[in-house]
Amino acid sequence: MYSTSQVIKTMDPLYFRMGVSENLESLAQDGQLYEYSGEYYQMNDLEEMLDEIEAE
């Protein structure tokens, strides 16, 4: 079974990359992701990393 995203990725890679980019930007605007130097990080992961650093 194929997912819609797999079909779009195969048939129209440019459109797929645009969609991925827009989704990442939307998640960053909603505060679910943090973008730094073109890389995206989940806020939960960053919070856990900070907690570990502070615990040391």
C-alpha positions, 0 to 999 in steps of 0.5 A: 500500500502506498501513502499519499506522501510517497506517491507525491515524493516519487511523482513530483519531488519538487512539490514534495520538498516544498510541502515538507518545508512548509510543514516544518515552518508551520511546526516551528511557528506553532512552537513544536519545533525550533530552527537553528541554522537550517536544522529543526529540533523538537522542543521536547528533545531540547527541553530534555537536553537542557534538563540533563545539562542543568542536572550535572 
